[in-house]
Structure formats: C-alpha cells, structure tokens
Amino acid sequence: MRLLVANPNTTPQVTELCANAARAVASPGTEIVPLTGRFGARIINSRAENAIAAHAMLDLLAENAKGADAVLLAVSYDTALLAAREVLDVPVVGMTEASMHAACLLGTRFGLVTFGTPFIYHELVAQQGLTGRLAGIRAITANAVDAYSNPAMVDQLVAEAATAVATEAGAEVVVLCGAAMAGMPARIAARVPVPVIDGIAAGVGMCEMLVRLKPAKARSGSLAHPGARPTIGLAAPLEALLKGG
C-alpha cells in the first residue's frame, strides 16, 4: 500500500522524524510517502496557524492523493481531518485521533504530553468524545525544534511529564501529542510506569487496518463529498478535488 504521511508544518526535519517513525513500524510492502506543507507556520501552535495549515494540508493532499491508499495526518492537531475525509475516497487518520483510541484499548484513562497549548488538545479530546477518558494533560517547556536539535533533553522532559500524568493524575496510558515526538516511546518506555503511545506508530497501524477492510467512500451523511461548488483563486489540483475530480 501507498501511505501518505502529511505534515502541514513547514519544517522538513519534523516530517523526516515522522517518516522515519512510520517506516519503523510499517508492514512489509507499505510505502511511506512524506509530505511537508509549502506555506504557513514553521510549527503550528495556535488556532489561527492551524486554520492556515488546513488549507496547506488540503493543497498537499490534492496534489499527491492520486494513487494513495490512505493518508496519515502527521500533525498533532489532526489538521483538516474531517475536511480531508469529505473530499478523499481513501481512509484518512489523524495521528492524535489514532493514539487516543489506541490508548482506550490499553487502559481506562489516558494522559497527554504535549509541546503546545493544552486547551487545543482539550478541544481535540472533546471532538473525539473522549473527555471522560482523559486523566490530564502535561505540557513540557521545550518546543518541537528541540526535539531534533536536542533529543536527549526532550526525551527526559517527556519521560518526566509522562510519569507525572500517570502517578499524579491516574493515567493508565500516556499519549505523546506532537509530530516531533514520533519514535520517542521506544527511547523512554523504561522510564515511564505505564504504556506510552506515539501517534505516528498508532496511525500507521490504523491506516493499514482500514485499507485491509476496503471501506467504501460515504455517499451520504456529513462525510460524503460535498459536490462541486463555485470557487475562486484556488490551486488547480485543490479546485479539482473540491469538484470531485
């Protein structure tokens, strides 16, 4: 299968972290195709930046979805998740969505460790209907750039935060919310008393499972293609995608 790993952040190093983590867990025969946003924030950290990134994400998918079997959104805000499901006819999985649902299969309550603003993650949890399963959120002081420039420091901060949300808030599983945290669980698992889940690893598994199920594209309901509507100023591939082409 051909799996797009789409990162609307405009930092190629983050895309590389995600692609390497995806290849480490992908099944034989799964081709990982990494994509990086062409415009917008270096690292998305606000609703405004995320709104811009949604456009960048749809542009990426419009240009690259032909021939793909599934899409993994390699961004912890699951940017443009429902919009992409509307217009694409292949499975689309958000990395944080995948990791939270995987966490629910491993424990009764999960915690999140993030780089970014916790309130946005509270909103993501609520959108998935999982507020009652959330034990707590811990934001570390480092940022996503530190994850590839000083990984040992970030690993230690994440391990400490994961341990805190487990021991202080009662999380039975910890979800790492950050594309730049891709591949980290293998490095910190021995330092954390509960399972730790990486959204890229969980997302690859979810995508492969959904491709095997061969689901049909919705023809009714909120995720059916909205149909052709007049547009102005969009890139040609995105305009075609929105028209169902």
Rosetta blueprint (number, residue, H / E / L):
1 M L
2 R E
3 L E
4 L E
5 V E
6 A E
7 N E
8 P L
9 N L
10 T L
11 T L
12 P H
13 Q H
14 V H
15 T H
16 E H
17 L H
18 C H
19 A H
20 N H
21 A H
22 A H
23 R H
24 A H
25 V H
26 A L
27 S L
28 P L
29 G L
30 T L
31 E E
32 I E
33 V E
34 P E
35 L E
36 T E
37 G L
38 R L
39 F L
40 G L
41 A L
42 R L
43 I L
44 I L
45 N L
46 S L
47 R H
48 A H
49 E H
50 N H
51 A H
52 I H
53 A H
54 A H
55 H H
56 A H
57 M H
58 L H
59 D H
60 L H
61 L H
62 A H
63 E H
64 N H
65 A L
66 K L
67 G L
68 A L
69 D L
70 A E
71 V E
72 L E
73 L E
74 A L
75 V L
76 S L
77 Y L
78 D L
79 T L
80 A L
81 L H
82 L H
83 A H
84 A H
85 R H
86 E H
87 V H
88 L L
89 D L
90 V L
91 P L
92 V E
93 V E
94 G E
95 M H
96 T H
97 E H
98 A H
99 S H
100 M H
101 H H
102 A H
103 A H
104 C H
105 L L
106 L L
107 G L
108 T L
109 R L
110 F E
111 G E
112 L E
113 V E
114 T E
115 F L
116 G L
117 T L
118 P H
119 F H
120 I H
121 Y H
122 H H
123 E H
124 L H
125 V H
126 A H
127 Q H
128 Q L
129 G L
130 L L
131 T H
132 G H
133 R H
134 L E
135 A E
136 G E
137 I E
138 R E
139 A E
140 I L
141 T L
142 A L
143 N L
144 A H
145 V H
146 D H
147 A H
148 Y H
149 S H
150 N L
151 P H
152 A H
153 M H
154 V H
155 D H
156 Q H
157 L H
158 V H
159 A H
160 E H
161 A H
162 A H
163 T H
164 A H
165 V H
166 A H
167 T H
168 E L
169 A L
170 G L
171 A L
172 E L
173 V E
174 V E
175 V E
176 L E
177 C E
178 G L
179 A H
180 A H
181 M H
182 A L
183 G L
184 M L
185 P H
186 A H
187 R H
188 I H
189 A H
190 A H
191 R H
192 V L
193 P L
194 V L
195 P L
196 V E
197 I E
198 D E
199 G H
200 I H
201 A H
202 A H
203 G H
204 V H
205 G H
206 M H
207 C H
208 E H
209 M H
210 L H
211 V H
212 R H
213 L H
214 K L
215 P L
216 A L
217 K L
218 A L
219 R L
220 S L
221 G L
222 S L
223 L L
224 A L
225 H L
226 P L
227 G L
228 A L
229 R L
230 P L
231 T L
232 I L
233 G L
234 L L
235 A L
236 A H
237 P H
238 L H
239 E H
240 A H
241 L H
242 L H
243 K L
244 G L
245 G L
